[in-house]
Amino acid sequence: MESMPWFAWIAIVGIPCGITYSLVVTAIKEKTKRAELAVGDARLTERVNALESRLAQLESARTTP
């Protein structure tokens, strides 16, 4: 270890830190993306339910003499 220059330690420590940072950032982005998709799915489900209730009202109005 004494024969290694001080600047070699920068690379030795920097590479694992960079990899760890990259993994953490990727995990956070994926989690955020999933949360946004879940909100979008909830809105879509709400919209479909509203359309189905409107359709049911129209069908009942059409079948009622």
Residue, then its C-alpha position, 0 to 999 in steps of 0.5 A: m500500500e505504501s507504493m501506491p501514489w495518493f492520487a490512485w486512491i481517488a480512483i479506488v474510492g471514486i469508482p465504487c462511490g460513483i457506481t453507488y450514486s448511479l444505482v441510488v439515482t436510478a432507484i429513486k427515478e424508478k420509484t418516482k415513475r411508478a408513483e406517477l403511473a399509479v396516479g395516472d391509473a387512478r385518474l383513468t379508473e375514475r374517468v372510466n367509472a364516470l363514463e360507465s355511470r353516464l352510459a348506464q343512465l343513458e341506457s336506462a333513459r332509453t329503455t324507460p318508455 
